[in-house]
Amino acid sequence: MRKVIYYKTANGECPVDDFLNSLSTKQFEKVTWVLSIIRELPLISRQYFKKLVNTDDIWEVRIDSGSDTFRILGFMEKGNFVILTNGFTKKTEKTPPNEIKLAEKRKKDYESRRNG
């Protein structure tokens, strides 16, 4: 079983909470269902959770809800923790590079504050 943690900025803001609060009830329910799969199942289909290549160990939570496609990026810590950094509505085939860079920046911030 994994623990899913939402990254918080140094001033206490939680970008993933903000993203989740922007969703409709139906979309929110689908996202939380996928997050429960990530928490509870030992093996997760790439349909829902996939490591992004050519990144600083960034993982992508993949959610399709009707015609909407959502992604939440994050990273693993010690294999048992998933730290989610940012969420967005996916509108293109590839994950936007600016979202990946944001996840990598937040990962570095998280690690520096945790270790410092």
ChimeraX commands (.cxc) that place a marker at each C-alpha (Angstrom):
marker #1 position 0.00,0.00,0.00 radius 0.5
marker #1 position 1.30,3.42,-0.98 radius 0.5
marker #1 position 0.66,6.75,0.64 radius 0.5
marker #1 position -0.37,9.60,-1.67 radius 0.5
marker #1 position 0.79,13.01,-0.48 radius 0.5
marker #1 position 0.01,16.40,-2.00 radius 0.5
marker #1 position 3.00,18.71,-2.33 radius 0.5
marker #1 position 2.74,21.98,-0.42 radius 0.5
marker #1 position 4.69,25.12,-1.24 radius 0.5
marker #1 position 6.89,26.78,1.37 radius 0.5
marker #1 position 3.99,29.12,2.21 radius 0.5
marker #1 position 1.53,26.22,2.66 radius 0.5
marker #1 position -0.34,26.36,-0.65 radius 0.5
marker #1 position -1.41,23.04,-2.14 radius 0.5
marker #1 position -1.54,23.18,-5.97 radius 0.5
marker #1 position -3.11,19.71,-6.32 radius 0.5
marker #1 position -5.93,20.68,-3.95 radius 0.5
marker #1 position -6.54,23.77,-6.07 radius 0.5
marker #1 position -6.68,21.59,-9.19 radius 0.5
marker #1 position -9.06,19.08,-7.58 radius 0.5
marker #1 position -11.33,21.89,-6.37 radius 0.5
marker #1 position -11.64,23.16,-9.95 radius 0.5
marker #1 position -13.19,19.87,-11.16 radius 0.5
marker #1 position -16.85,18.96,-11.41 radius 0.5
marker #1 position -18.19,16.40,-8.93 radius 0.5
marker #1 position -18.12,13.63,-11.55 radius 0.5
marker #1 position -14.54,14.50,-12.59 radius 0.5
marker #1 position -13.43,14.69,-8.96 radius 0.5
marker #1 position -14.92,11.26,-8.25 radius 0.5
marker #1 position -13.04,9.73,-11.20 radius 0.5
marker #1 position -9.75,11.31,-10.10 radius 0.5
marker #1 position -10.14,10.08,-6.53 radius 0.5
marker #1 position -11.03,6.60,-7.82 radius 0.5
marker #1 position -7.77,6.47,-9.83 radius 0.5
marker #1 position -5.83,7.75,-6.81 radius 0.5
marker #1 position -7.34,4.95,-4.70 radius 0.5
marker #1 position -6.03,2.42,-7.25 radius 0.5
marker #1 position -2.55,3.92,-6.91 radius 0.5
marker #1 position -2.81,3.75,-3.10 radius 0.5
marker #1 position -4.18,0.25,-2.80 radius 0.5
marker #1 position -2.95,-1.98,-5.65 radius 0.5
marker #1 position 0.57,-3.43,-5.59 radius 0.5
marker #1 position 0.77,-3.38,-9.41 radius 0.5
marker #1 position -0.77,-0.50,-11.33 radius 0.5
marker #1 position -1.62,-0.52,-15.01 radius 0.5
marker #1 position 0.21,2.03,-17.17 radius 0.5
marker #1 position -3.28,3.15,-18.12 radius 0.5
marker #1 position -3.40,4.91,-14.73 radius 0.5
marker #1 position 0.18,5.48,-13.60 radius 0.5
marker #1 position 3.26,5.80,-15.76 radius 0.5
marker #1 position 6.84,7.01,-15.40 radius 0.5
marker #1 position 7.66,9.76,-17.88 radius 0.5
marker #1 position 10.84,9.24,-19.89 radius 0.5
marker #1 position 13.57,11.88,-20.07 radius 0.5
marker #1 position 12.48,13.50,-16.80 radius 0.5
marker #1 position 13.88,13.72,-13.27 radius 0.5
marker #1 position 11.94,10.61,-12.20 radius 0.5
marker #1 position 8.53,12.21,-12.73 radius 0.5
marker #1 position 5.43,10.00,-12.77 radius 0.5
marker #1 position 2.06,10.74,-14.36 radius 0.5
marker #1 position -1.33,9.86,-12.91 radius 0.5
marker #1 position -3.58,9.36,-15.94 radius 0.5
marker #1 position -7.31,10.06,-15.72 radius 0.5
marker #1 position -9.87,9.96,-18.51 radius 0.5
marker #1 position -13.37,11.14,-17.62 radius 0.5
marker #1 position -15.73,11.16,-20.58 radius 0.5
marker #1 position -14.16,13.42,-23.20 radius 0.5
marker #1 position -11.87,15.05,-20.61 radius 0.5
marker #1 position -8.30,13.98,-19.98 radius 0.5
marker #1 position -6.55,14.94,-16.76 radius 0.5
marker #1 position -3.02,14.41,-15.55 radius 0.5
marker #1 position -1.44,14.81,-12.15 radius 0.5
marker #1 position 2.34,14.76,-12.02 radius 0.5
marker #1 position 4.54,13.81,-9.12 radius 0.5
marker #1 position 7.38,11.61,-7.96 radius 0.5
marker #1 position 8.04,8.58,-5.80 radius 0.5
marker #1 position 9.80,8.72,-2.45 radius 0.5
marker #1 position 11.24,5.48,-1.07 radius 0.5
marker #1 position 8.81,3.53,-3.27 radius 0.5
marker #1 position 6.00,3.82,-0.73 radius 0.5
marker #1 position 5.09,7.47,-1.09 radius 0.5
marker #1 position 3.71,9.26,-4.13 radius 0.5
marker #1 position 4.17,13.03,-3.87 radius 0.5
marker #1 position 1.79,14.78,-6.28 radius 0.5
marker #1 position 2.96,18.20,-7.43 radius 0.5
marker #1 position 0.60,19.58,-10.10 radius 0.5
marker #1 position -2.52,18.71,-12.04 radius 0.5
marker #1 position -3.89,19.91,-15.36 radius 0.5
marker #1 position -6.35,19.22,-18.14 radius 0.5
marker #1 position -4.50,17.57,-20.98 radius 0.5
marker #1 position -5.32,19.12,-24.35 radius 0.5
marker #1 position -2.48,17.79,-26.52 radius 0.5
marker #1 position -1.00,14.37,-27.33 radius 0.5
marker #1 position 2.17,14.96,-25.32 radius 0.5
marker #1 position 2.48,16.08,-21.73 radius 0.5
marker #1 position 3.30,19.81,-21.84 radius 0.5
marker #1 position 7.01,20.40,-21.11 radius 0.5
marker #1 position 6.17,23.34,-18.82 radius 0.5
marker #1 position 4.10,21.02,-16.58 radius 0.5
marker #1 position 7.00,18.53,-16.41 radius 0.5
marker #1 position 9.44,21.33,-15.54 radius 0.5
marker #1 position 7.07,22.55,-12.83 radius 0.5
marker #1 position 6.89,19.04,-11.34 radius 0.5
marker #1 position 10.69,18.76,-11.41 radius 0.5
marker #1 position 11.06,22.18,-9.76 radius 0.5
marker #1 position 8.59,21.24,-7.01 radius 0.5
marker #1 position 10.37,17.91,-6.50 radius 0.5
marker #1 position 13.66,19.74,-5.91 radius 0.5
marker #1 position 11.93,22.18,-3.55 radius 0.5
marker #1 position 10.31,19.32,-1.62 radius 0.5
marker #1 position 13.58,17.44,-1.29 radius 0.5
marker #1 position 15.58,20.51,-0.25 radius 0.5
marker #1 position 13.05,21.43,2.46 radius 0.5
marker #1 position 12.79,17.83,3.66 radius 0.5
marker #1 position 16.57,17.41,3.83 radius 0.5
marker #1 position 17.34,20.93,5.03 radius 0.5
marker link #1:1,2 radius 0.2
marker link #1:2,3 radius 0.2
marker link #1:3,4 radius 0.2
marker link #1:4,5 radius 0.2
marker link #1:5,6 radius 0.2
marker link #1:6,7 radius 0.2
marker link #1:7,8 radius 0.2
marker link #1:8,9 radius 0.2
marker link #1:9,10 radius 0.2
marker link #1:10,11 radius 0.2
marker link #1:11,12 radius 0.2
marker link #1:12,13 radius 0.2
marker link #1:13,14 radius 0.2
marker link #1:14,15 radius 0.2
marker link #1:15,16 radius 0.2
marker link #1:16,17 radius 0.2
marker link #1:17,18 radius 0.2
marker link #1:18,19 radius 0.2
marker link #1:19,20 radius 0.2
marker link #1:20,21 radius 0.2
marker link #1:21,22 radius 0.2
marker link #1:22,23 radius 0.2
marker link #1:23,24 radius 0.2
marker link #1:24,25 radius 0.2
marker link #1:25,26 radius 0.2
marker link #1:26,27 radius 0.2
marker link #1:27,28 radius 0.2
marker link #1:28,29 radius 0.2
marker link #1:29,30 radius 0.2
marker link #1:30,31 radius 0.2
marker link #1:31,32 radius 0.2
marker link #1:32,33 radius 0.2
marker link #1:33,34 radius 0.2
marker link #1:34,35 radius 0.2
marker link #1:35,36 radius 0.2
marker link #1:36,37 radius 0.2
marker link #1:37,38 radius 0.2
marker link #1:38,39 radius 0.2
marker link #1:39,40 radius 0.2
marker link #1:40,41 radius 0.2
marker link #1:41,42 radius 0.2
marker link #1:42,43 radius 0.2
marker link #1:43,44 radius 0.2
marker link #1:44,45 radius 0.2
marker link #1:45,46 radius 0.2
marker link #1:46,47 radius 0.2
marker link #1:47,48 radius 0.2
marker link #1:48,49 radius 0.2
marker link #1:49,50 radius 0.2
marker link #1:50,51 radius 0.2
marker link #1:51,52 radius 0.2
marker link #1:52,53 radius 0.2
marker link #1:53,54 radius 0.2
marker link #1:54,55 radius 0.2
marker link #1:55,56 radius 0.2
marker link #1:56,57 radius 0.2
marker link #1:57,58 radius 0.2
marker link #1:58,59 radius 0.2
marker link #1:59,60 radius 0.2
marker link #1:60,61 radius 0.2
marker link #1:61,62 radius 0.2
marker link #1:62,63 radius 0.2
marker link #1:63,64 radius 0.2
marker link #1:64,65 radius 0.2
marker link #1:65,66 radius 0.2
marker link #1:66,67 radius 0.2
marker link #1:67,68 radius 0.2
marker link #1:68,69 radius 0.2
marker link #1:69,70 radius 0.2
marker link #1:70,71 radius 0.2
marker link #1:71,72 radius 0.2
marker link #1:72,73 radius 0.2
marker link #1:73,74 radius 0.2
marker link #1:74,75 radius 0.2
marker link #1:75,76 radius 0.2
marker link #1:76,77 radius 0.2
marker link #1:77,78 radius 0.2
marker link #1:78,79 radius 0.2
marker link #1:79,80 radius 0.2
marker link #1:80,81 radius 0.2
marker link #1:81,82 radius 0.2
marker link #1:82,83 radius 0.2
marker link #1:83,84 radius 0.2
marker link #1:84,85 radius 0.2
marker link #1:85,86 radius 0.2
marker link #1:86,87 radius 0.2
marker link #1:87,88 radius 0.2
marker link #1:88,89 radius 0.2
marker link #1:89,90 radius 0.2
marker link #1:90,91 radius 0.2
marker link #1:91,92 radius 0.2
marker link #1:92,93 radius 0.2
marker link #1:93,94 radius 0.2
marker link #1:94,95 radius 0.2
marker link #1:95,96 radius 0.2
marker link #1:96,97 radius 0.2
marker link #1:97,98 radius 0.2
marker link #1:98,99 radius 0.2
marker link #1:99,100 radius 0.2
marker link #1:100,101 radius 0.2
marker link #1:101,102 radius 0.2
marker link #1:102,103 radius 0.2
marker link #1:103,104 radius 0.2
marker link #1:104,105 radius 0.2
marker link #1:105,106 radius 0.2
marker link #1:106,107 radius 0.2
marker link #1:107,108 radius 0.2
marker link #1:108,109 radius 0.2
marker link #1:109,110 radius 0.2
marker link #1:110,111 radius 0.2
marker link #1:111,112 radius 0.2
marker link #1:112,113 radius 0.2
marker link #1:113,114 radius 0.2
marker link #1:114,115 radius 0.2
marker link #1:115,116 radius 0.2
view
